[in-house]
Amino acid sequence: MKYVSFVRPDGQAAFGRLEDATVYDLSAGDNAPTDLKSAIASKTLRELSDGDSYSLSDVTLLPVIPNPAKIFCVGHNYESHRQETGRDKVDNPSIFTRFADTLIADGQPILRPKVSTDLDYEGELAVIIGQGGRAISQQDALDHVAGYACFNDASVRDWQWHTRQFTPGKNFPTTGPFGPYMITPDEAGDLSEVNVTTRLNGEIMQQQPIKDMIFPVAQIIAYISAFTPLQPGDVIVSGTPGGVGAKRTPPVWMKPGDKIEVDIGPVGTLTNIIEDEPA
């Protein structure tokens, strides 16, 4: 199954089931959850009845989970990216956080901030937590996954590199494209051989199979849940392959008018255009 968060033609936020190019509203029934995160938490997502249907072209998509309590990102989780950045090998995942108010949907513009032109792409697989918990074992970790989506961890590199802490460069507004939909694990199938592919204006910049992660999804979930409880709707952004713009010669920065796509096969294709932040 595929699920989206969206704005109805009447302007009301909703969530629904996506089938081909039709969205079936799941949020209009009596006592229905108000958003996709609540539906995941209530464990009723598959039981909700279809309400009104809309053409996908008639609704405005929202980030898959517009309101996650926590967003965790994994740094340098593909060997190709670790090598291009010159980072040492480590025994545990490198974790940093994003803020929910940086998220945007498929089709919304990424705004290049006024304070920098060093705007980079990072195509990644996002993992959406279904069943929360603390100290989750690797063996059980994938049972805690509600679904997967595409993510672009767009990074303002000079601000990321002001110090050794990533937070400023990873949290400018509109730099967290997340979508277009959440696909459930049963429909996604085995993703190990699926490539994370990033295209800039149609040119492949990153392409590597998910199986090449240094720390696989189950290990990441176990590690994060060892230090903080995970909740339904929390998001884990699992790392980017090599080929980022900052490490090319010369560097390749996204600029206004560029189209950036993150394509992860059955997980979908996330597409955004770059615009300048308004003056």
Long-range contacts (C-beta under 8 A, 24 or more apart in sequence): 1-45, 1-46, 1-183, 1-184, 1-186, 1-187, 2-181, 2-182, 2-183, 2-184, 2-187, 3-36, 3-45, 3-64, 3-147, 3-181, 3-182, 3-184, 4-36, 4-61, 4-62, 4-64, 4-179, 4-180, 4-181, 4-182, 5-35, 5-36, 5-61, 5-62, 5-63, 5-64, 5-65, 5-66, 5-105, 6-54, 6-59, 6-60, 6-61, 6-62, 7-59, 7-60, 7-62, 8-52, 8-54, 8-59, 9-54, 9-58, 9-59, 13-62, 13-66, 15-39, 16-51, 16-54, 17-50, 18-56, 18-181, 21-55, 21-56, 21-57, 22-53, 22-54, 22-55, 22-56, 23-53, 23-54, 23-55, 23-56, 23-59, 24-50, 24-51, 24-52, 24-53, 25-50, 25-51, 25-52, 25-53, 25-54, 26-50, 26-51, 27-51, 28-52, 35-66, 35-67, 36-64, 36-65, 36-66, 36-182, 36-233, 37-65, 37-66, 37-67, 37-68, 37-232, 37-233, 40-128, 40-130, 40-146, 40-232, 40-233, 41-231, 41-232, 41-233, 45-146, 60-105, 61-105, 61-106, 61-107, 61-179, 61-180, 62-105, 63-103, 63-104, 63-105, 63-176, 63-177, 63-178, 63-179, 64-126, 64-128, 64-149, 64-178, 64-179, 64-180, 64-181, 64-182, 65-128, 65-178, 65-182, 65-233, 65-235, 66-100, 66-103, 67-100, 67-233, 68-100, 68-233, 68-234, 68-235, 69-100, 69-231, 69-233, 69-234, 70-97, 70-228, 70-230, 70-231, 70-234, 70-235, 71-97, 71-98, 71-99, 71-100, 71-103, 71-176, 71-234, 71-235, 71-236, 71-237, 72-96, 72-97, 72-224, 72-234, 72-235, 72-236, 72-237, 73-97, 73-98, 73-124, 73-153, 73-170, 73-236, 73-237, 73-239, 74-215, 74-220, 74-236, 74-237, 74-238, 74-239, 75-166, 75-239, 76-214, 76-239, 77-213, 77-214, 77-215, 77-220, 77-238, 77-239, 77-240, 78-208, 78-212, 78-213, 78-214, 78-239, 78-240, 78-241, 78-242, 79-212, 79-214, 79-242, 80-208, 80-212, 80-241, 80-242, 80-243, 81-239, 81-240, 81-241, 81-242, 81-243, 81-244, 82-214, 83-242, 84-242, 84-243, 84-244, 84-247, 85-247, 92-215, 92-223, 93-214, 93-215, 93-219, 93-220, 93-223, 93-224, 95-223, 95-224, 96-166, 96-167, 96-170, 97-167, 98-153, 98-170, 98-171, 98-176, 98-237, 99-171, 101-173, 102-170, 102-171, 102-172, 102-173, 102-174, 102-175, 102-176, 103-176, 103-177, 103-178, 104-174, 104-176, 104-177, 104-178, 104-272, 105-177, 105-178, 105-179, 105-180, 106-177, 106-179, 106-180, 106-268, 106-270, 106-271, 106-272, 107-180, 107-271, 107-272, 108-174, 108-177, 108-272, 109-174, 109-272, 109-273, 109-274, 109-275, 110-152, 110-154, 110-174, 110-175, 110-177, 110-254, 110-260, 110-272, 110-273, 110-274, 110-275, 111-172, 111-173, 111-174, 111-175, 111-274, 111-275, 111-276, 111-277, 111-278, 112-254, 112-255, 112-256, 112-274, 112-275, 112-276, 112-277, 113-156, 113-172, 113-173, 113-277, 114-276, 114-277, 114-279, 115-156, 115-159, 116-156, 116-157, 116-158, 116-159, 117-253, 117-255, 118-156, 118-157, 118-158, 118-159, 118-246, 118-251, 118-253, 119-154, 119-155, 119-156, 119-157, 119-175, 119-253, 119-254, 119-255, 119-274, 120-154, 120-155, 120-156, 120-157, 120-244, 120-245, 120-246, 120-253, 120-254, 121-152, 121-154, 121-198, 121-200, 121-205, 121-206, 121-244, 121-245, 121-254, 121-260, 121-262, 122-152, 122-153, 122-154, 122-155, 122-198, 122-240, 122-244, 123-150, 123-151, 123-152, 123-196, 123-197, 123-198, 123-206, 123-240, 123-241, 123-262, 123-263, 123-264, 124-150, 124-151, 124-152, 124-153, 124-196, 124-237, 124-238, 124-239, 124-240, 124-262, 125-150, 125-151, 125-191, 125-196, 125-210, 125-217, 125-237, 125-238, 125-264, 125-267, 126-150, 126-151, 126-178, 126-235, 126-236, 126-237, 126-238, 127-217, 127-220, 127-221, 127-235, 127-236, 127-237, 127-238, 128-182, 128-233, 128-234, 128-235, 129-221, 129-230, 129-231, 129-232, 129-233, 129-234, 129-235, 129-236, 130-232, 131-232, 132-229, 132-230, 132-231, 132-232, 132-234, 133-225, 133-229, 133-230, 134-225, 134-226, 134-228, 134-229, 134-230, 135-225, 135-226, 136-221, 136-222, 136-225, 136-230, 137-222, 138-218, 138-219, 138-221, 138-222, 139-218, 141-217, 141-218, 141-219, 141-221, 141-222, 141-225, 142-185, 142-217, 142-218, 142-221, 144-221, 144-230, 145-185, 145-217, 145-221, 146-182, 146-184, 146-232, 146-233, 147-182, 147-183, 147-184, 147-185, 147-188, 148-182, 148-183, 148-185, 148-188, 148-191, 148-264, 148-267, 149-178, 149-179, 149-180, 149-181, 149-182, 149-183, 149-267, 149-268, 149-270, 150-177, 150-178, 150-179, 150-180, 150-262, 150-263, 150-264, 150-267, 150-268, 150-269, 150-270, 151-176, 151-177, 151-178, 151-235, 151-237, 151-262, 151-270, 152-176, 152-177, 152-178, 152-198, 152-260, 152-262, 152-270, 152-272, 153-237, 153-240, 154-254, 154-260, 155-246, 157-246, 177-262, 177-270, 177-272, 178-235, 178-270, 179-268, 179-270, 180-268, 180-269, 180-270, 181-268, 183-266, 183-267, 183-268, 187-266, 188-266, 188-267, 189-266, 191-264, 191-265, 191-266, 191-267, 194-264, 194-265, 194-266, 194-267, 195-263, 195-264, 195-265, 196-240, 196-241, 196-262, 196-264, 197-262, 197-263, 197-264, 198-240, 198-241, 198-243, 198-260, 198-261, 198-262, 198-263, 199-260, 199-261, 199-263, 200-245, 200-252, 200-254, 200-258, 200-259, 200-260, 200-261, 201-258, 201-259, 202-259, 205-243, 205-244, 205-245, 205-252, 206-240, 206-241, 206-242, 206-243, 206-244, 207-241, 207-243, 208-241, 208-242, 210-264, 212-241, 213-238, 213-239, 214-239, 215-239
